[in-house]
C-alpha cells in the first residue's frame, strides 16, 4: 500500500484546493 500512502496527500491537497476555489467562486457570485 505504499503507492496509496504516497498518493493520498496529493489527492487531499487537490481536494482542498478545489474546495477553496469553489468557496471563492460562491463568495464572488454572492
Phi, psi and omega in degrees: 000025182291319181298319180297319181293329182275335182273331185306310181301324180294317179298317180297320181295316179296318180298317180295319180295317179296318180295320180296317180296320180296315179297320180294319179297317178298319181296320181291320180296323180274000000 
